[in-house]
């Protein structure tokens, strides 16, 4: 995997439903494991 060093944003997700986050918790947890960053979750447009 190429290095993301120096990049402000390396990846992002938008408009992911709560149901998808709940249904795929295991996959998402494994994916973000060990990655540093800011994770903002919104419900009905509110942070």
Helices and strands as residue ranges (DSSP letters): H 18-23, H 25-32
